[in-house]
Amino acid sequence: MPAARSHADMHRSGAFVAEHVSPVDDEQIQPNGVDLTLDVVFEQREPGRIASDGTEIGDRIARPLEERDRIAPETYYLPTGSYVVRYGERIAIPEGHVGFVYPRSSLLRNSCMLNTAVWDAGYEGRGEGLLQVGHDVELERDARIAQLVLADADHEDVYDGSYQGENLE
């Protein structure tokens, strides 16, 4: 007999997730989450440092956008390598939940992988992920590249770390 499903195992609907993402349009809302779009692609240029007393992010620069022609949208041409991507949407992880970001299958089918960390309850900002490109690829700005999923989660406190409010300029 399968184990009873606990409160912490419940994933929320895409409609619920959409209430915590902005801007969002109907096309981004999926049955179990919300698609996140590509805003900016960064290349890290300098080493970072992760120590017991804090973190230092290495210097990075935004990759240039290419205009293929006057009709085509802005496009990033990315050769094989690793990049940091910033999502176009503001995310607010509600209390009682935890967020997970997964790559869309179209990235995987183009030899790309998106890695992210856990998004704690209380986090608010425009997050980032690590895009690993296994074969050269073109990504249009505003293309849907990831999906945010929310799950019910017990917690004692909410996020109040150094990335709170990131990229909300």
PEFENDA-V787170 format. One record per pair of residues at least 12 apart in sequence whose C-alpha atoms are under 10 Angstrom apart, sorted by the first residue. I is the first residue (numbers start at 1). J is the second residue. If there is no record, write none. Layout:
{{I | J} {I | J}}
//
This chain:
{{6 | 152} {7 | 151} {7 | 152} {7 | 153} {7 | 154} {8 | 96} {8 | 97} {8 | 98} {8 | 151} {8 | 152} {8 | 153} {8 | 154} {9 | 151} {9 | 152} {9 | 153} {10 | 97} {10 | 150} {10 | 151} {10 | 152} {10 | 153} {11 | 32} {11 | 33} {11 | 97} {11 | 98} {11 | 99} {11 | 149} {11 | 150} {11 | 151} {11 | 152} {11 | 153} {12 | 31} {12 | 32} {12 | 33} {12 | 97} {12 | 149} {12 | 150} {12 | 151} {12 | 152} {13 | 29} {13 | 30} {13 | 31} {13 | 32} {13 | 33} {13 | 34} {13 | 149} {13 | 150} {13 | 151} {14 | 28} {14 | 29} {14 | 30} {14 | 31} {14 | 32} {14 | 33} {14 | 34} {14 | 35} {14 | 147} {14 | 148} {14 | 149} {14 | 150} {15 | 29} {15 | 30} {15 | 31} {15 | 32} {15 | 33} {15 | 34} {16 | 29} {16 | 31} {16 | 32} {16 | 33} {16 | 34} {16 | 149} {16 | 150} {17 | 29} {17 | 30} {17 | 31} {17 | 32} {17 | 33} {17 | 34} {17 | 35} {17 | 91} {17 | 92} {17 | 93} {17 | 94} {17 | 99} {17 | 148} {17 | 149} {17 | 150} {17 | 151} {18 | 30} {18 | 33} {18 | 34} {18 | 35} {18 | 91} {18 | 148} {18 | 149} {19 | 34} {19 | 91} {19 | 92} {19 | 94} {20 | 34} {20 | 89} {20 | 90} {20 | 91} {20 | 92} {20 | 93} {20 | 94} {20 | 124} {20 | 150} {21 | 34} {21 | 35} {21 | 36} {21 | 88} {21 | 89} {21 | 90} {21 | 91} {21 | 92} {21 | 93} {21 | 124} {21 | 125} {21 | 126} {21 | 148} {22 | 36} {22 | 88} {22 | 89} {22 | 90} {22 | 91} {22 | 92} {22 | 126} {23 | 36} {23 | 88} {23 | 89} {23 | 90} {23 | 91} {24 | 36} {24 | 37} {24 | 88} {24 | 89} {24 | 90} {27 | 144} {28 | 144} {28 | 147} {29 | 147} {29 | 148} {30 | 147} {30 | 148} {30 | 149} {32 | 147} {32 | 148} {32 | 149} {32 | 150} {33 | 99} {33 | 100} {33 | 101} {33 | 102} {33 | 146} {33 | 147} {33 | 148} {33 | 149} {33 | 150} {34 | 101} {34 | 144} {34 | 146} {34 | 147} {34 | 148} {34 | 149} {34 | 150} {35 | 87} {35 | 89} {35 | 101} {35 | 102} {35 | 103} {35 | 104} {35 | 143} {35 | 144} {35 | 145} {35 | 146} {35 | 147} {35 | 148} {35 | 149} {36 | 86} {36 | 87} {36 | 88} {36 | 89} {36 | 90} {36 | 91} {36 | 101} {36 | 102} {36 | 103} {36 | 104} {36 | 142} {36 | 143} {36 | 144} {36 | 145} {36 | 146} {36 | 147} {36 | 148} {37 | 85} {37 | 86} {37 | 87} {37 | 88} {37 | 89} {37 | 140} {37 | 141} {37 | 142} {37 | 143} {37 | 144} {37 | 145} {37 | 146} {37 | 147} {38 | 76} {38 | 85} {38 | 86} {38 | 87} {38 | 88} {38 | 89} {38 | 128} {38 | 139} {38 | 140} {38 | 141} {38 | 142} {38 | 143} {38 | 144} {38 | 145} {38 | 146} {39 | 85} {39 | 86} {39 | 87} {39 | 88} {39 | 89} {39 | 126} {39 | 128} {39 | 140} {39 | 141} {39 | 142} {39 | 143} {39 | 144} {40 | 61} {40 | 62} {40 | 63} {40 | 64} {40 | 65} {40 | 76} {40 | 84} {40 | 85} {40 | 86} {40 | 87} {40 | 88} {40 | 128} {40 | 141} {40 | 142} {41 | 60} {41 | 61} {41 | 62} {41 | 63} {41 | 64} {41 | 65} {41 | 76} {41 | 78} {41 | 83} {41 | 84} {41 | 85} {41 | 86} {41 | 87} {41 | 128} {41 | 129} {41 | 130} {41 | 131} {41 | 139} {41 | 141} {42 | 59} {42 | 60} {42 | 61} {42 | 62} {42 | 63} {42 | 64} {42 | 82} {42 | 83} {42 | 84} {42 | 85} {42 | 86} {42 | 128} {42 | 130} {42 | 131} {43 | 58} {43 | 59} {43 | 60} {43 | 61} {43 | 62} {43 | 63} {43 | 81} {43 | 82} {43 | 83} {43 | 84} {43 | 85} {44 | 57} {44 | 58} {44 | 59} {44 | 60} {44 | 61} {44 | 62} {44 | 63} {44 | 82} {44 | 83} {44 | 84} {45 | 58} {45 | 59} {45 | 60} {45 | 61} {46 | 58} {46 | 59} {46 | 60} {46 | 61} {47 | 59} {47 | 60} {48 | 60} {54 | 162} {55 | 162} {60 | 83} {60 | 84} {61 | 84} {62 | 83} {62 | 84} {62 | 85} {63 | 76} {63 | 77} {63 | 78} {63 | 83} {64 | 76} {64 | 77} {65 | 77} {65 | 139} {65 | 140} {65 | 141} {66 | 138} {66 | 140} {72 | 140} {73 | 139} {73 | 140} {73 | 141} {73 | 142} {74 | 139} {74 | 140} {74 | 141} {74 | 142} {75 | 138} {75 | 139} {75 | 140} {75 | 141} {75 | 142} {75 | 143} {76 | 137} {76 | 138} {76 | 139} {76 | 140} {76 | 141} {77 | 136} {77 | 137} {77 | 138} {77 | 139} {77 | 140} {78 | 132} {78 | 133} {78 | 134} {78 | 135} {78 | 136} {78 | 137} {78 | 138} {78 | 139} {79 | 133} {79 | 134} {79 | 135} {79 | 136} {79 | 137} {79 | 138} {80 | 111} {80 | 112} {80 | 132} {80 | 133} {80 | 134} {80 | 135} {80 | 136} {80 | 137} {81 | 112} {81 | 131} {81 | 132} {81 | 133} {81 | 134} {81 | 135} {81 | 136} {82 | 112} {82 | 113} {82 | 114} {82 | 130} {82 | 131} {82 | 132} {82 | 133} {82 | 134} {83 | 114} {83 | 129} {83 | 130} {83 | 131} {83 | 132} {83 | 133} {84 | 114} {84 | 115} {84 | 128} {84 | 129} {84 | 130} {84 | 131} {84 | 132} {85 | 114} {85 | 127} {85 | 128} {85 | 129} {85 | 130} {85 | 131} {85 | 145} {86 | 126} {86 | 127} {86 | 128} {86 | 129} {86 | 130} {86 | 131} {86 | 167} {87 | 125} {87 | 126} {87 | 127} {87 | 128} {87 | 129} {87 | 141} {87 | 142} {87 | 143} {87 | 144} {87 | 145} {87 | 146} {87 | 167} {88 | 126} {88 | 127} {88 | 128} {88 | 141} {88 | 142} {88 | 143} {88 | 144} {88 | 167} {89 | 125} {89 | 126} {89 | 127} {89 | 142} {89 | 167} {89 | 168} {90 | 124} {90 | 125} {90 | 126} {90 | 127} {90 | 165} {90 | 166} {90 | 167} {90 | 168} {91 | 119} {91 | 122} {91 | 123} {91 | 124} {91 | 125} {91 | 126} {91 | 127} {91 | 148} {91 | 165} {92 | 119} {92 | 120} {92 | 121} {92 | 122} {92 | 123} {92 | 124} {92 | 125} {92 | 126} {92 | 165} {93 | 119} {93 | 120} {93 | 121} {93 | 122} {93 | 123} {93 | 124} {93 | 125} {93 | 150} {93 | 158} {93 | 159} {94 | 120} {94 | 121} {94 | 122} {94 | 123} {94 | 124} {94 | 150} {94 | 152} {94 | 158} {95 | 120} {95 | 121} {95 | 122} {95 | 123} {95 | 152} {95 | 153} {95 | 154} {95 | 155} {95 | 157} {95 | 158} {95 | 159} {96 | 120} {96 | 121} {96 | 122} {96 | 150} {96 | 151} {96 | 152} {96 | 153} {96 | 154} {96 | 155} {96 | 156} {96 | 157} {96 | 158} {97 | 119} {97 | 120} {97 | 121} {97 | 122} {97 | 149} {97 | 150} {97 | 151} {97 | 152} {97 | 153} {97 | 154} {97 | 155} {97 | 158} {98 | 118} {98 | 119} {98 | 120} {98 | 121} {98 | 122} {98 | 123} {98 | 149} {98 | 150} {98 | 151} {98 | 152} {98 | 153} {98 | 154} {98 | 155} {99 | 117} {99 | 118} {99 | 119} {99 | 120} {99 | 121} {99 | 123} {99 | 148} {99 | 149} {99 | 150} {99 | 151} {99 | 152} {99 | 153} {100 | 116} {100 | 117} {100 | 118} {100 | 119} {100 | 120} {100 | 147} {100 | 148} {100 | 149} {100 | 150} {100 | 151} {101 | 114} {101 | 115} {101 | 116} {101 | 117} {101 | 118} {101 | 119} {101 | 127} {101 | 128} {101 | 129} {101 | 146} {101 | 147} {101 | 148} {101 | 149} {101 | 150} {102 | 114} {102 | 115} {102 | 116} {102 | 117} {102 | 129} {102 | 145} {102 | 146} {102 | 147} {102 | 148} {102 | 149} {103 | 115} {103 | 116} {103 | 129} {103 | 131} {103 | 144} {103 | 145} {103 | 146} {103 | 147} {103 | 148} {104 | 144} {104 | 145} {104 | 146} {104 | 147} {105 | 145} {105 | 146} {105 | 147} {106 | 144} {106 | 145} {106 | 146} {107 | 131} {107 | 132} {107 | 133} {107 | 137} {107 | 139} {107 | 144} {107 | 145} {107 | 146} {108 | 133} {108 | 134} {108 | 145} {110 | 133} {110 | 134} {110 | 135} {110 | 136} {110 | 137} {110 | 138} {111 | 132} {111 | 133} {111 | 134} {111 | 135} {111 | 136} {111 | 137} {112 | 131} {112 | 132} {112 | 133} {112 | 134} {112 | 135} {112 | 136} {112 | 137} {113 | 129} {113 | 130} {113 | 131} {113 | 132} {113 | 133} {113 | 134} {113 | 145} {114 | 128} {114 | 129} {114 | 130} {114 | 131} {114 | 132} {114 | 133} {114 | 145} {114 | 146} {115 | 128} {115 | 129} {115 | 130} {115 | 131} {115 | 132} {115 | 146} {116 | 128} {116 | 129} {116 | 130} {116 | 131} {117 | 129} {117 | 130} {119 | 148} {119 | 149} {119 | 150} {119 | 159} {120 | 153} {120 | 155} {120 | 157} {120 | 158} {120 | 159} {120 | 160} {120 | 161} {121 | 150} {121 | 152} {121 | 153} {121 | 154} {121 | 155} {121 | 156} {121 | 157} {121 | 158} {121 | 159} {121 | 160} {122 | 157} {122 | 158} {122 | 159} {122 | 160} {122 | 161} {122 | 164} {123 | 158} {123 | 159} {123 | 160} {123 | 161} {123 | 163} {123 | 164} {123 | 165} {123 | 166} {124 | 159} {124 | 160} {124 | 163} {124 | 164} {124 | 165} {124 | 166} {124 | 167} {124 | 168} {125 | 163} {125 | 164} {125 | 165} {125 | 166} {125 | 167} {125 | 168} {125 | 169} {126 | 163} {126 | 164} {126 | 165} {126 | 166} {126 | 167} {126 | 168} {126 | 169} {127 | 163} {127 | 164} {127 | 165} {127 | 166} {127 | 167} {127 | 168} {128 | 166} {128 | 167} {129 | 146} {131 | 145}}
//
